[in-house]
């Protein structure tokens, strides 16, 4: 078992409480339900979110507020997450409860889906964090890099989701 360092659980209000907020947005040609199919598929995250190597849902379906999962990332980082918002087809947000490395103090991701009524959805991704130790002093350097990387990842999310919605690929069975 990897090391476990407790993080401070936060809600979506954390987006207003930190300077370390990263936003990406895409117009995706898919239904809100198809977008959430991709969100709920553990393997999908490993395709479009570059650092993610494995996602393990630790709560049974149906997923909702209070659902938990563990996400295994590059650099031997494991994030243990709890969903603090879940409205299928509209919004989901999660906070780290703990991590395998001590730098992360608070972490939140918030995904918002707006059906535009023309076969497309606006999908917004907010990521917010507070780190401690050496990482805290490096945020001024990592912020611009993270903004670029998050936008690039979200373009991959759009491409992957549209391929699924068009029937060009199937999601892995849970």
Backbone as JSON Lines, residues from 0, in Angstrom:
{"i":0,"aa":"X","n":[0.84,-1.19,0.0],"ca":[0.0,0.0,0.0],"c":[0.88,1.24,0.0]}
{"i":1,"aa":"X","n":[0.47,2.24,-0.76],"ca":[1.24,3.48,-0.83],"c":[1.0,4.33,0.41]}
{"i":2,"aa":"X","n":[1.87,5.31,0.59],"ca":[1.7,6.24,1.7],"c":[0.38,6.99,1.55]}
{"i":3,"aa":"X","n":[-0.13,7.49,2.67],"ca":[-1.39,8.23,2.65],"c":[-1.23,9.51,3.45]}
{"i":4,"aa":"X","n":[-1.47,10.64,2.78],"ca":[-1.41,11.94,3.42],"c":[-2.79,12.57,3.29]}
{"i":5,"aa":"X","n":[-3.37,12.92,4.4],"ca":[-4.71,13.48,4.41],"c":[-4.72,14.85,3.75]}
{"i":6,"aa":"X","n":[-5.77,15.11,2.97],"ca":[-6.0,16.42,2.37],"c":[-7.25,17.01,3.02]}
{"i":7,"aa":"X","n":[-7.4,18.31,2.92],"ca":[-8.59,18.97,3.44],"c":[-9.69,18.89,2.38]}
{"i":8,"aa":"X","n":[-10.79,18.24,2.71],"ca":[-11.92,18.13,1.79],"c":[-12.52,19.52,1.59]}
{"i":9,"aa":"X","n":[-12.79,19.86,0.33],"ca":[-13.38,21.16,0.01],"c":[-14.6,20.96,-0.88]}
{"i":10,"aa":"X","n":[-15.45,21.97,-0.89],"ca":[-16.6,22.0,-1.79],"c":[-16.33,22.95,-2.94]}
{"i":11,"aa":"X","n":[-17.32,23.15,-3.79],"ca":[-17.13,23.98,-4.98],"c":[-16.85,25.44,-4.62]}
{"i":12,"aa":"X","n":[-17.17,25.85,-3.42],"ca":[-16.85,27.22,-3.0],"c":[-15.35,27.47,-2.97]}
{"i":13,"aa":"X","n":[-14.57,26.42,-2.94],"ca":[-13.11,26.54,-2.95],"c":[-12.62,27.27,-4.2]}
{"i":14,"aa":"X","n":[-13.37,27.18,-5.29],"ca":[-13.0,27.89,-6.52],"c":[-12.87,29.39,-6.29]}
{"i":15,"aa":"X","n":[-13.61,29.91,-5.33],"ca":[-13.57,31.35,-5.02],"c":[-12.56,31.67,-3.93]}
{"i":16,"aa":"X","n":[-11.91,30.67,-3.38],"ca":[-11.05,30.87,-2.22],"c":[-9.56,30.7,-2.49]}
{"i":17,"aa":"X","n":[-9.19,30.4,-3.72],"ca":[-7.78,30.19,-4.04],"c":[-7.43,30.89,-5.35]}
{"i":18,"aa":"X","n":[-6.17,31.25,-5.49],"ca":[-5.68,31.84,-6.74],"c":[-5.29,30.78,-7.75]}
{"i":19,"aa":"X","n":[-5.21,29.55,-7.31],"ca":[-4.75,28.46,-8.18],"c":[-5.94,27.75,-8.8]}
{"i":20,"aa":"X","n":[-6.6,28.45,-9.73],"ca":[-7.75,27.9,-10.44],"c":[-7.42,27.86,-11.93]}
{"i":21,"aa":"X","n":[-7.66,26.73,-12.54],"ca":[-7.38,26.53,-13.95],"c":[-8.69,26.15,-14.63]}
{"i":22,"aa":"X","n":[-8.98,26.8,-15.77],"ca":[-10.26,26.6,-16.45],"c":[-10.01,26.2,-17.9]}
{"i":23,"aa":"X","n":[-10.74,25.21,-18.35],"ca":[-10.74,24.83,-19.77],"c":[-12.2,24.64,-20.18]}
{"i":24,"aa":"X","n":[-12.49,24.95,-21.43],"ca":[-13.86,24.84,-21.94],"c":[-13.82,24.32,-23.36]}
{"i":25,"aa":"X","n":[-14.78,23.46,-23.68],"ca":[-14.93,22.94,-25.03],"c":[-16.41,22.83,-25.37]}
{"i":26,"aa":"X","n":[-16.73,23.04,-26.64],"ca":[-18.06,22.72,-27.16],"c":[-17.93,21.3,-27.73]}
{"i":27,"aa":"X","n":[-18.72,20.39,-27.18],"ca":[-18.6,18.97,-27.52],"c":[-19.87,18.51,-28.24]}
{"i":28,"aa":"X","n":[-19.71,17.87,-29.39],"ca":[-20.85,17.34,-30.14],"c":[-21.22,15.99,-29.54]}
{"i":29,"aa":"X","n":[-22.04,16.04,-28.49],"ca":[-22.51,14.86,-27.76],"c":[-23.64,15.3,-26.85]}
{"i":30,"aa":"X","n":[-24.43,14.34,-26.4],"ca":[-25.49,14.65,-25.44],"c":[-24.9,14.72,-24.04]}
{"i":31,"aa":"X","n":[-25.61,15.35,-23.11],"ca":[-25.14,15.35,-21.72],"c":[-24.97,13.93,-21.18]}
{"i":32,"aa":"X","n":[-25.86,13.02,-21.57],"ca":[-25.78,11.64,-21.1],"c":[-24.51,10.96,-21.63]}
{"i":33,"aa":"X","n":[-24.19,11.19,-22.9],"ca":[-22.97,10.6,-23.47],"c":[-21.72,11.16,-22.79]}
{"i":34,"aa":"X","n":[-21.73,12.42,-22.46],"ca":[-20.6,13.03,-21.76],"c":[-20.42,12.37,-20.4]}
{"i":35,"aa":"X","n":[-21.5,12.14,-19.7],"ca":[-21.39,11.48,-18.4],"c":[-21.06,10.0,-18.54]}
{"i":36,"aa":"X","n":[-21.46,9.37,-19.63],"ca":[-21.0,7.99,-19.87],"c":[-19.47,7.96,-19.88]}
{"i":37,"aa":"X","n":[-18.87,8.94,-20.54],"ca":[-17.4,9.02,-20.61],"c":[-16.83,9.31,-19.23]}
{"i":38,"aa":"X","n":[-17.43,10.24,-18.5],"ca":[-16.95,10.55,-17.14],"c":[-16.99,9.31,-16.24]}
{"i":39,"aa":"X","n":[-18.02,8.49,-16.4],"ca":[-18.2,7.33,-15.52],"c":[-17.35,6.13,-15.94]}
{"i":40,"aa":"X","n":[-16.79,6.16,-17.12],"ca":[-15.98,5.05,-17.62],"c":[-14.54,5.21,-17.13]}
{"i":41,"aa":"X","n":[-14.11,4.28,-16.3],"ca":[-12.78,4.38,-15.67],"c":[-11.66,4.46,-16.7]}
{"i":42,"aa":"X","n":[-11.73,3.64,-17.74],"ca":[-10.65,3.61,-18.73],"c":[-10.55,4.92,-19.52]}
{"i":43,"aa":"X","n":[-11.67,5.57,-19.78],"ca":[-11.67,6.79,-20.59],"c":[-10.7,7.84,-20.06]}
{"i":44,"aa":"X","n":[-10.64,7.97,-18.74],"ca":[-9.75,8.97,-18.13],"c":[-8.3,8.73,-18.52]}
{"i":45,"aa":"X","n":[-7.91,7.48,-18.67],"ca":[-6.51,7.16,-19.01],"c":[-6.19,7.52,-20.46]}
{"i":46,"aa":"X","n":[-7.21,7.71,-21.28],"ca":[-7.01,8.06,-22.68],"c":[-6.85,9.56,-22.86]}
{"i":47,"aa":"X","n":[-7.75,10.34,-22.25],"ca":[-7.71,11.78,-22.51],"c":[-6.96,12.59,-21.45]}
{"i":48,"aa":"X","n":[-6.83,12.1,-20.24],"ca":[-6.14,12.84,-19.18],"c":[-4.74,12.27,-19.01]}
{"i":49,"aa":"X","n":[-3.79,12.91,-19.65],"ca":[-2.43,12.38,-19.78],"c":[-1.82,11.83,-18.49]}
{"i":50,"aa":"X","n":[-1.89,12.5,-17.34],"ca":[-1.22,11.95,-16.16],"c":[-1.87,10.7,-15.58]}
{"i":51,"aa":"X","n":[-3.15,10.46,-15.91],"ca":[-3.89,9.36,-15.28],"c":[-3.53,8.03,-15.92]}
{"i":52,"aa":"X","n":[-3.18,7.07,-15.06],"ca":[-2.83,5.73,-15.52],"c":[-3.9,4.69,-15.2]}
{"i":53,"aa":"X","n":[-4.7,4.96,-14.17],"ca":[-5.75,4.01,-13.76],"c":[-6.76,4.75,-12.88]}
{"i":54,"aa":"X","n":[-8.02,4.41,-13.06],"ca":[-9.1,4.92,-12.21],"c":[-9.82,3.72,-11.62]}
{"i":55,"aa":"X","n":[-10.02,3.76,-10.33],"ca":[-10.7,2.67,-9.62],"c":[-11.85,3.26,-8.81]}
{"i":56,"aa":"X","n":[-13.07,2.99,-9.28],"ca":[-14.25,3.43,-8.53],"c":[-14.33,2.58,-7.27]}
{"i":57,"aa":"X","n":[-14.43,3.21,-6.11],"ca":[-14.49,2.48,-4.84],"c":[-15.88,2.52,-4.23]}
{"i":58,"aa":"X","n":[-16.82,3.07,-4.97],"ca":[-18.24,3.05,-4.61],"c":[-19.0,2.4,-5.76]}
{"i":59,"aa":"X","n":[-20.09,1.71,-5.45],"ca":[-20.87,1.08,-6.52],"c":[-21.72,2.1,-7.28]}
{"i":60,"aa":"X","n":[-22.15,1.71,-8.48],"ca":[-23.13,2.5,-9.22],"c":[-24.47,2.37,-8.54]}
{"i":61,"aa":"X","n":[-25.38,3.29,-8.65],"ca":[-25.22,4.53,-9.4],"c":[-24.35,5.52,-8.62]}
{"i":62,"aa":"X","n":[-23.53,6.26,-9.36],"ca":[-22.65,7.24,-8.74],"c":[-23.45,8.48,-8.37]}
{"i":63,"aa":"X","n":[-22.99,9.17,-7.34],"ca":[-23.65,10.37,-6.87],"c":[-22.78,11.09,-5.87]}
{"i":64,"aa":"X","n":[-23.37,12.07,-5.24],"ca":[-22.67,12.81,-4.19],"c":[-22.26,11.82,-3.1]}
{"i":65,"aa":"X","n":[-20.99,11.87,-2.7],"ca":[-20.48,10.93,-1.71],"c":[-19.75,9.74,-2.31]}
{"i":66,"aa":"X","n":[-19.88,9.53,-3.63],"ca":[-19.15,8.47,-4.31],"c":[-17.66,8.69,-4.15]}
{"i":67,"aa":"X","n":[-16.9,7.59,-4.07],"ca":[-15.45,7.69,-3.93],"c":[-14.75,6.92,-5.05]}
{"i":68,"aa":"X","n":[-13.53,7.34,-5.32],"ca":[-12.68,6.61,-6.27],"c":[-11.22,6.95,-5.97]}
{"i":69,"aa":"X","n":[-10.34,6.11,-6.48],"ca":[-8.9,6.35,-6.39],"c":[-8.37,6.48,-7.81]}
{"i":70,"aa":"X","n":[-7.51,7.49,-8.0],"ca":[-6.95,7.77,-9.31],"c":[-5.43,7.66,-9.22]}
{"i":71,"aa":"X","n":[-4.88,6.79,-10.05],"ca":[-3.44,6.52,-10.07],"c":[-2.82,7.31,-11.22]}
{"i":72,"aa":"X","n":[-1.83,8.14,-10.88],"ca":[-1.24,9.04,-11.86],"c":[0.26,8.82,-12.0]}
{"i":73,"aa":"X","n":[0.82,9.47,-13.01],"ca":[2.26,9.41,-13.22],"c":[2.97,9.93,-11.96]}
{"i":74,"aa":"X","n":[4.2,9.51,-11.77],"ca":[4.97,9.97,-10.62],"c":[4.54,9.31,-9.32]}
{"i":75,"aa":"X","n":[3.85,8.16,-9.42],"ca":[3.39,7.42,-8.23],"c":[2.45,8.23,-7.34]}
{"i":76,"aa":"X","n":[1.72,9.16,-7.93],"ca":[0.73,9.92,-7.17],"c":[-0.61,9.2,-7.26]}
{"i":77,"aa":"X","n":[-1.22,8.97,-6.11],"ca":[-2.57,8.41,-6.05],"c":[-3.44,9.43,-5.33]}
{"i":78,"aa":"X","n":[-4.53,9.82,-5.97],"ca":[-5.49,10.72,-5.35],"c":[-6.72,9.94,-4.93]}
{"i":79,"aa":"X","n":[-7.11,10.09,-3.68],"ca":[-8.32,9.44,-3.15],"c":[-9.39,10.52,-3.1]}
{"i":80,"aa":"X","n":[-10.44,10.33,-3.91],"ca":[-11.41,11.39,-4.16],"c":[-12.8,11.05,-3.62]}
{"i":81,"aa":"X","n":[-13.51,12.12,-3.28],"ca":[-14.93,12.0,-2.95],"c":[-15.68,13.04,-3.76]}
{"i":82,"aa":"X","n":[-16.78,12.62,-4.37],"ca":[-17.58,13.55,-5.16],"c":[-18.44,14.4,-4.24]}
{"i":83,"aa":"X","n":[-18.29,15.71,-4.39],"ca":[-19.0,16.67,-3.54],"c":[-20.21,17.25,-4.27]}
{"i":84,"aa":"X","n":[-20.29,17.04,-5.57],"ca":[-21.45,17.41,-6.39],"c":[-21.65,16.31,-7.42]}
{"i":85,"aa":"X","n":[-22.9,15.98,-7.69],"ca":[-23.19,15.03,-8.77],"c":[-24.63,15.23,-9.21]}
{"i":86,"aa":"X","n":[-24.8,15.74,-10.41],"ca":[-26.1,15.88,-11.04],"c":[-25.91,15.38,-12.47]}
{"i":87,"aa":"X","n":[-26.18,14.09,-12.68],"ca":[-25.83,13.44,-13.96],"c":[-26.37,14.24,-15.14]}
{"i":88,"aa":"X","n":[-25.49,14.47,-16.09],"ca":[-25.85,15.24,-17.27],"c":[-25.62,16.72,-17.12]}
{"i":89,"aa":"X","n":[-25.33,17.17,-15.88],"ca":[-25.18,18.61,-15.65],"c":[-23.87,18.98,-14.95]}
{"i":90,"aa":"X","n":[-23.56,18.26,-13.88],"ca":[-22.4,18.69,-13.09],"c":[-21.88,17.57,-12.21]}
{"i":91,"aa":"X","n":[-20.56,17.53,-12.08],"ca":[-19.93,16.68,-11.08],"c":[-18.67,17.38,-10.6]}
{"i":92,"aa":"X","n":[-18.38,17.22,-9.33],"ca":[-17.18,17.81,-8.75],"c":[-16.66,16.88,-7.67]}
{"i":93,"aa":"X","n":[-15.34,16.8,-7.57],"ca":[-14.74,15.97,-6.53],"c":[-13.59,16.69,-5.86]}
{"i":94,"aa":"X","n":[-13.33,16.26,-4.63],"ca":[-12.25,16.79,-3.81],"c":[-11.35,15.64,-3.39]}
{"i":95,"aa":"X","n":[-10.06,15.91,-3.26],"ca":[-9.16,14.91,-2.69],"c":[-9.45,14.78,-1.2]}
{"i":96,"aa":"X","n":[-9.56,13.55,-0.74],"ca":[-9.59,13.26,0.7],"c":[-8.18,12.98,1.19]}
{"i":97,"aa":"X","n":[-7.37,12.42,0.3],"ca":[-5.99,12.07,0.63],"c":[-5.2,11.82,-0.63]}
{"i":98,"aa":"X","n":[-3.88,11.76,-0.46],"ca":[-2.99,11.52,-1.59],"c":[-1.78,10.73,-1.12]}
{"i":99,"aa":"X","n":[-1.09,10.14,-2.05],"ca":[0.08,9.32,-1.72],"c":[1.34,10.16,-1.52]}
{"i":100,"aa":"X","n":[1.24,11.46,-1.79],"ca":[2.38,12.37,-1.6],"c":[1.9,13.57,-0.8]}
{"i":101,"aa":"X","n":[2.79,14.16,-0.01],"ca":[2.37,15.18,0.96],"c":[2.14,16.58,0.4]}
{"i":102,"aa":"X","n":[2.45,16.89,-0.84],"ca":[2.4,18.26,-1.33],"c":[0.98,18.82,-1.45]}
{"i":103,"aa":"X","n":[-0.01,17.98,-1.73],"ca":[-1.37,18.46,-1.97],"c":[-2.09,18.72,-0.66]}
{"i":104,"aa":"X","n":[-2.52,19.98,-0.47],"ca":[-3.26,20.36,0.74],"c":[-4.77,20.32,0.46]}
{"i":105,"aa":"X","n":[-5.17,20.96,-0.64],"ca":[-6.58,20.99,-1.05],"c":[-6.61,20.82,-2.57]}
{"i":106,"aa":"X","n":[-7.61,20.07,-3.05],"ca":[-7.71,19.84,-4.49],"c":[-9.17,19.62,-4.85]}
{"i":107,"aa":"X","n":[-9.61,20.29,-5.92],"ca":[-10.99,20.17,-6.39],"c":[-11.0,20.21,-7.91]}
{"i":108,"aa":"X","n":[-11.84,19.37,-8.51],"ca":[-12.16,19.49,-9.92],"c":[-13.67,19.57,-10.04]}
{"i":109,"aa":"X","n":[-14.14,20.45,-10.92],"ca":[-15.56,20.7,-11.11],"c":[-15.83,20.69,-12.62]}
{"i":110,"aa":"X","n":[-16.72,19.8,-13.05],"ca":[-17.08,19.67,-14.46],"c":[-18.54,20.09,-14.61]}
{"i":111,"aa":"X","n":[-18.79,21.05,-15.51],"ca":[-20.13,21.58,-15.73],"c":[-20.52,21.37,-17.19]}
{"i":112,"aa":"X","n":[-21.7,20.83,-17.4],"ca":[-22.18,20.5,-18.74],"c":[-23.46,21.3,-18.99]}
{"i":113,"aa":"X","n":[-23.47,22.06,-20.08],"ca":[-24.64,22.83,-20.47],"c":[-25.1,22.37,-21.85]}
{"i":114,"aa":"X","n":[-26.31,21.84,-21.93],"ca":[-26.88,21.39,-23.19],"c":[-27.25,22.62,-24.01]}
{"i":115,"aa":"X","n":[-26.65,22.77,-25.19],"ca":[-26.9,23.94,-26.03],"c":[-28.09,23.74,-26.96]}
{"i":116,"aa":"X","n":[-28.7,22.54,-26.93],"ca":[-29.94,22.31,-27.67],"c":[-29.77,22.04,-29.15]}
{"i":117,"aa":"X","n":[-28.56,21.97,-29.62],"ca":[-28.32,21.74,-31.05],"c":[-27.45,20.51,-31.29]}
{"i":118,"aa":"X","n":[-27.48,19.59,-30.32],"ca":[-26.64,18.4,-30.41],"c":[-25.25,18.59,-29.84]}
{"i":119,"aa":"X","n":[-25.04,19.76,-29.25],"ca":[-23.74,20.03,-28.62],"c":[-23.94,20.47,-27.18]}
{"i":120,"aa":"X","n":[-22.87,20.39,-26.42],"ca":[-22.86,20.84,-25.03],"c":[-21.61,21.68,-24.78]}
{"i":121,"aa":"X","n":[-21.76,22.69,-23.97],"ca":[-20.6,23.42,-23.45],"c":[-20.15,22.67,-22.2]}
{"i":122,"aa":"X","n":[-18.9,22.26,-22.17],"ca":[-18.36,21.55,-21.02],"c":[-17.22,22.4,-20.45]}
{"i":123,"aa":"X","n":[-17.36,22.75,-19.19],"ca":[-16.35,23.55,-18.5],"c":[-15.68,22.7,-17.43]}
{"i":124,"aa":"X","n":[-14.38,22.82,-17.35],"ca":[-13.58,22.07,-16.38],"c":[-12.81,23.06,-15.54]}
{"i":125,"aa":"X","n":[-13.08,23.04,-14.25],"ca":[-12.37,23.87,-13.29],"c":[-11.51,22.96,-12.42]}
{"i":126,"aa":"X","n":[-10.26,23.34,-12.25],"ca":[-9.36,22.63,-11.34],"c":[-8.8,23.67,-10.38]}
{"i":127,"aa":"X","n":[-8.87,23.38,-9.09],"ca":[-8.35,24.3,-8.08],"c":[-7.53,23.52,-7.07]}
{"i":128,"aa":"X","n":[-6.46,24.16,-6.6],"ca":[-5.61,23.45,-5.64],"c":[-4.84,24.41,-4.75]}
{"i":129,"aa":"X","n":[-4.46,23.88,-3.63],"ca":[-3.48,24.51,-2.76],"c":[-2.48,23.43,-2.42]}
{"i":130,"aa":"X","n":[-1.21,23.79,-2.57],"ca":[-0.14,22.85,-2.27],"c":[0.72,23.44,-1.16]}
{"i":131,"aa":"X","n":[1.55,22.6,-0.58],"ca":[2.42,23.08,0.5],"c":[3.85,22.61,0.26]}
{"i":132,"aa":"X","n":[4.73,23.06,1.1],"ca":[6.14,22.7,0.96],"c":[6.76,23.4,-0.23]}
{"i":133,"aa":"X","n":[7.73,22.76,-0.84],"ca":[8.45,23.32,-1.98],"c":[7.5,23.64,-3.14]}
{"i":134,"aa":"X","n":[6.49,22.81,-3.35],"ca":[5.54,23.01,-4.45],"c":[4.84,24.35,-4.36]}
{"i":135,"aa":"X","n":[4.57,24.81,-3.14],"ca":[3.88,26.09,-2.95],"c":[4.7,27.24,-3.54]}
{"i":136,"aa":"X","n":[6.01,27.15,-3.38],"ca":[6.89,28.21,-3.87],"c":[7.1,28.16,-5.38]}
{"i":137,"aa":"X","n":[6.7,27.06,-5.99],"ca":[6.89,26.89,-7.43],"c":[5.62,27.15,-8.25]}
{"i":138,"aa":"X","n":[4.5,27.46,-7.59],"ca":[3.24,27.64,-8.31],"c":[3.32,28.76,-9.35]}
{"i":139,"aa":"X","n":[4.1,29.79,-9.1],"ca":[4.19,30.88,-10.08],"c":[4.78,30.37,-11.41]}
{"i":140,"aa":"X","n":[5.59,29.34,-11.34],"ca":[6.15,28.73,-12.56],"c":[5.22,27.68,-13.16]}
{"i":141,"aa":"X","n":[4.57,26.93,-12.3],"ca":[3.75,25.82,-12.81],"c":[2.37,26.27,-13.3]}
{"i":142,"aa":"X","n":[1.85,27.42,-12.82],"ca":[0.53,27.88,-13.26],"c":[0.41,27.98,-14.78]}
{"i":143,"aa":"X","n":[1.31,28.7,-15.47],"ca":[1.15,28.81,-16.93],"c":[1.26,27.46,-17.64]}
{"i":144,"aa":"X","n":[2.12,26.6,-17.16],"ca":[2.27,25.27,-17.77],"c":[1.0,24.45,-17.57]}
{"i":145,"aa":"X","n":[0.43,24.53,-16.37],"ca":[-0.8,23.77,-16.09],"c":[-1.95,24.27,-16.95]}
{"i":146,"aa":"X","n":[-2.04,25.58,-17.16],"ca":[-3.12,26.11,-18.0],"c":[-3.03,25.53,-19.41]}
{"i":147,"aa":"X","n":[-1.83,25.51,-19.96],"ca":[-1.63,24.97,-21.31],"c":[-1.94,23.47,-21.34]}
{"i":148,"aa":"X","n":[-1.43,22.74,-20.39],"ca":[-1.63,21.28,-20.36],"c":[-3.1,20.92,-20.16]}
{"i":149,"aa":"X","n":[-3.79,21.65,-19.29],"ca":[-5.21,21.35,-19.06],"c":[-6.03,21.61,-20.32]}
{"i":150,"aa":"X","n":[-5.74,22.69,-21.02],"ca":[-6.47,22.97,-22.26],"c":[-6.2,21.87,-23.3]}
{"i":151,"aa":"X","n":[-4.96,21.44,-23.38],"ca":[-4.61,20.36,-24.31],"c":[-5.34,19.07,-23.94]}
{"i":152,"aa":"X","n":[-5.36,18.74,-22.64],"ca":[-6.07,17.53,-22.2],"c":[-7.55,17.61,-22.52]}
{"i":153,"aa":"X","n":[-8.14,18.8,-22.33],"ca":[-9.57,18.92,-22.55],"c":[-9.92,18.84,-24.03]}
{"i":154,"aa":"X","n":[-9.02,19.26,-24.9],"ca":[-9.23,19.03,-26.34],"c":[-9.27,17.53,-26.63]}
{"i":155,"aa":"X","n":[-8.4,16.77,-25.95],"ca":[-8.42,15.31,-26.1],"c":[-9.73,14.73,-25.57]}
{"i":156,"aa":"X","n":[-10.25,15.31,-24.47],"ca":[-11.54,14.88,-23.93],"c":[-12.63,15.08,-24.99]}
{"i":157,"aa":"X","n":[-12.64,16.27,-25.61],"ca":[-13.62,16.57,-26.65],"c":[-13.54,15.54,-27.78]}
{"i":158,"aa":"X","n":[-12.33,15.29,-28.29],"ca":[-12.14,14.35,-29.4],"c":[-12.59,12.94,-29.01]}
{"i":159,"aa":"X","n":[-12.21,12.5,-27.82],"ca":[-12.58,11.17,-27.36],"c":[-14.09,11.05,-27.22]}
{"i":160,"aa":"X","n":[-14.71,12.03,-26.58],"ca":[-16.15,12.0,-26.34],"c":[-16.93,12.04,-27.65]}
{"i":161,"aa":"X","n":[-16.49,12.86,-28.59],"ca":[-17.17,12.92,-29.88],"c":[-17.03,11.6,-30.65]}
{"i":162,"aa":"X","n":[-15.88,10.95,-30.53],"ca":[-15.71,9.63,-31.17],"c":[-16.67,8.61,-30.58]}
{"i":163,"aa":"X","n":[-16.84,8.66,-29.26],"ca":[-17.81,7.78,-28.6],"c":[-19.23,8.11,-29.06]}
{"i":164,"aa":"X","n":[-19.58,9.4,-29.05],"ca":[-20.94,9.81,-29.42],"c":[-21.26,9.45,-30.87]}
{"i":165,"aa":"X","n":[-20.25,9.46,-31.74],"ca":[-20.44,9.12,-33.16],"c":[-20.43,7.63,-33.42]}
{"i":166,"aa":"X","n":[-20.22,6.82,-32.37],"ca":[-20.2,5.38,-32.53],"c":[-18.88,4.84,-33.06]}
{"i":167,"aa":"X","n":[-17.84,5.68,-33.06],"ca":[-16.53,5.26,-33.58],"c":[-15.73,4.44,-32.58]}
{"i":168,"aa":"X","n":[-16.12,4.49,-31.32],"ca":[-15.45,3.68,-30.3],"c":[-16.44,3.33,-29.21]}
{"i":169,"aa":"X","n":[-16.15,2.26,-28.51],"ca":[-17.0,1.8,-27.4],"c":[-16.26,2.03,-26.1]}
{"i":170,"aa":"X","n":[-17.01,2.28,-25.06],"ca":[-16.42,2.41,-23.73],"c":[-16.21,1.02,-23.16]}
{"i":171,"aa":"X","n":[-15.24,0.9,-22.27],"ca":[-14.98,-0.39,-21.63],"c":[-16.08,-0.69,-20.63]}
{"i":172,"aa":"X","n":[-16.46,-1.94,-20.53],"ca":[-17.49,-2.35,-19.57],"c":[-16.94,-2.24,-18.17]}
{"i":173,"aa":"X","n":[-17.79,-1.83,-17.26],"ca":[-17.38,-1.67,-15.86],"c":[-17.2,-3.02,-15.2]}
